[in-house]
Amino acid sequence: MDEKVLYAASELRKAIHILAQKTTEVDLTSEQLLEAAKLVQSASERLQGDQLPRWWEGNNDAGGQTSRSYRNRSLFQGELHPFSPTLHWDLYTGPDGESGYLIETTLSSLFEGPPSSVHGGYIAGLYDELLGAVQNLAQGETGYTAKLTIRYRSFTPTNTKLVFKGWIAQNNGRRISVRATCCDGTRLCSEAEALFLRLDRQSER
């Protein structure tokens, strides 16, 4: 994707996050909120362009544009999604040499659940996103999430660099098992296991 588009989307996301933090963390009057609503609505009306197809629909030959990928649009990692955090991805090798991914991120108070800690539901979403990407590294067709188990070992702090690591645990026919951890430095915040199942395309017809 065009680097200029990604940079502009990143700047827009930052601005929207600041707006969201203001509305949730500052005691604002109804007049201030209504004025902000008018400004946002005005900005939205100025965003005109050709309609993109959904990410699974492929190319839009008539308009000459291609669909943005799932990753671009994702609530949990989308570079074009205004509510997603910024994630830095890298390849990772598991404890026994397994293929995997590593994510570094810092989650602001927008994602807070317990005091100064990330909401457990959002952590679950990040794990599903990470482990879904990891299972794509397995040989054969990719699968769909069948089970996700998370063990919360300690509170996950906001405004602190977090490191998520995920790797393939087993790849056996229709079943792909993956594991992951989330750490604040050397402290384990949580760990997860997920099972992905490959669909039997023949049985669906």
Secondary structure by P-SEA (a helix, b strand, c coil): ccaaaaaaaaaaaaaaaaaaaaaccccccaaaaaaaaaaaaaaaaaccccccccccccccccccbbbbcccccccccccccccccbbbbbbbbccccccbbbbbbbbccccccccccccaaaaaaaaaaaaaaaaaacccccccccbbbbbbccccccccbbbbbbbbccccccbbbbbbcccccccccccbbbbbbbbcccccc
